[in-house]
Amino acid sequence: MANKWYIKTSNYSCERSFKEDLCKPSSYKRRGDFITTSDNGEEKVVIWKFSAENGFGGTNVGGATCSISRKNGGEYNVSQIKE
């Protein structure tokens, strides 16, 4: 059975990490749920939509992806989806 970190906390760790790297983190809003696109029991990939203010004061709507691995204490890698 998967542990609680892998099921829940990992998604929010990804989101928190992504949010901290934004130009204006306080403007960040998740738009919808996390969607798991793959999960083999050792690694999963989640995506989600978000909106946030850019450096020019406009609002960007986009997506982010996060690869989460149980190896090495739960490594994860977050990036913005580029169109």
Backbone hydrogen bonds in HBPLUS format (Angstrom, degrees):
<---DONOR---> <-ACCEPTOR-->    atom                        ^
c    i                          cat <-CA-CA->   ^        H-A-AA   ^      H-
h    n   atom  resd res      DA  || num        DHA   H-A  angle D-A-AA Bond
n    s   type  num  typ     dist DA aas  dist angle  dist       angle   num
A0007-ILE N   A0003-ASN O   3.28 MM   4  6.59 151.8  2.36 148.5 156.7     1
A0008-LYS N   A0004-LYS O   2.99 MM   4  6.01 175.3  1.99 161.6 161.4     2
A0010-SER N   A0005-TRP O   2.99 MM   5  5.86 151.8  2.07 168.0 161.1     3
A0011-ASN N   A0008-LYS O   3.09 MM   3  5.82 128.9  2.37 120.4 130.3     4
A0013-SER N   A0009-THR O   2.78 MM   4  5.98 146.2  1.89 154.8 166.0     5
A0014-CYS N   A0010-SER O   2.99 MM   4  6.17 156.0  2.05 148.1 153.6     6
A0015-GLU N   A0011-ASN O   3.03 MM   4  6.32 160.9  2.06 146.3 151.6     7
A0016-ARG N   A0012-TYR O   2.89 MM   4  5.99 162.2  1.92 143.8 148.7     8
A0017-SER N   A0013-SER O   3.01 MM   4  6.11 162.2  2.05 146.3 151.0     9
A0018-PHE N   A0014-CYS O   2.95 MM   4  6.15 162.8  1.98 153.5 158.3    10
A0019-LYS N   A0015-GLU O   2.88 MM   4  6.04 166.2  1.90 154.2 158.1    11
A0020-GLU N   A0016-ARG O   3.08 MM   4  6.25 157.8  2.13 147.7 152.6    12
A0021-ASP N   A0018-PHE O   3.12 MM   3  5.47 141.9  2.27 105.9 116.4    13
A0022-LEU N   A0019-LYS O   3.12 MM   3  5.46 165.3  2.14 113.7 118.2    14
A0027-SER N   A0024-LYS O   2.97 MM   3  5.78 163.7  2.00 127.8 132.9    15
A0028-TYR N   A0025-PRO O   3.14 MM   3  5.45 165.0  2.16 113.5 118.2    16
A0029-LYS N   A0051-SER O   2.89 MM  22  5.36 143.2  2.03 157.6 161.7    17
A0051-SER N   A0029-LYS O   2.90 MM  22  5.36 145.3  2.02 147.3 158.2    18
A0031-ARG N   A0049-LYS O   2.87 MM  18  5.09 174.5  1.87 124.8 126.7    19
A0035-ILE N   A0047-ILE O   2.86 MM  12  5.29 161.3  1.90 156.5 161.9    20
A0047-ILE N   A0035-ILE O   2.86 MM  12  5.29 150.1  1.95 142.5 151.9    21
A0037-THR N   A0045-VAL O   2.78 MM   8  5.59 153.4  1.85 152.4 161.5    22
A0045-VAL N   A0038-SER O   2.93 MM   7  5.34 152.4  2.01 143.9 147.6    23
A0040-ASN N   A0043-GLU O   3.09 MM   3  5.80 161.7  2.13 159.6 160.2    24
A0070-ARG N   A0042-GLU O   2.98 MM  28  5.59 162.4  2.02 165.1 164.9    25
A0044-LYS N   A0068-ILE O   2.87 MM  24  5.30 154.5  1.94 148.1 156.4    26
A0068-ILE N   A0044-LYS O   2.76 MM  24  5.30 174.9  1.76 169.3 171.1    27
A0046-VAL N   A0066-CYS O   2.93 MM  20  5.37 158.4  1.98 151.9 157.0    28
A0066-CYS N   A0046-VAL O   2.86 MM  20  5.37 150.2  1.95 158.1 163.3    29
A0048-TRP N   A0064-ALA O   3.06 MM  16  5.58 146.1  2.18 148.6 154.1    30
A0064-ALA N   A0048-TRP O   2.91 MM  16  5.58 150.6  2.00 159.1 167.3    31
A0050-PHE N   A0062-GLY O   2.94 MM  12  5.57 155.9  2.00 144.2 146.2    32
A0062-GLY N   A0050-PHE O   2.95 MM  12  5.57 163.4  1.97 153.3 158.3    33
A0052-ALA N   A0060-ASN O   2.97 MM   8  5.50 149.7  2.06 150.3 159.8    34
A0060-ASN N   A0052-ALA O   2.82 MM   8  5.50 170.6  1.83 162.8 159.5    35
A0054-ASN N   A0058-GLY O   2.73 MM   4  5.54 162.4  1.76 158.2 163.9    36
A0057-GLY N   A0054-ASN O   3.14 MM   3  5.53 169.1  2.15 118.3 120.2    37
A0081-ILE N   A0063-GLY O   2.80 MM  18  5.21 171.9  1.81 129.5 132.3    38
A0065-THR N   A0079-SER O   2.84 MM  14  5.55 164.6  1.86 166.6 172.0    39
A0079-SER N   A0065-THR O   2.95 MM  14  5.55 157.9  2.00 161.1 165.5    40
A0067-SER N   A0077-ASN O   2.98 MM  10  5.28 156.6  2.04 149.6 152.5    41
A0077-ASN N   A0067-SER O   2.94 MM  10  5.28 149.6  2.04 144.3 154.1    42
A0069-SER N   A0075-GLU O   2.82 MM   6  5.31 177.9  1.82 166.9 166.8    43
A0074-GLY N   A0071-LYS O   3.15 MM   3  5.60 149.5  2.25 113.4 121.7    44
A0075-GLU N   A0071-LYS O   3.42 MM   4  6.58 165.4  2.44 177.1 174.1    45
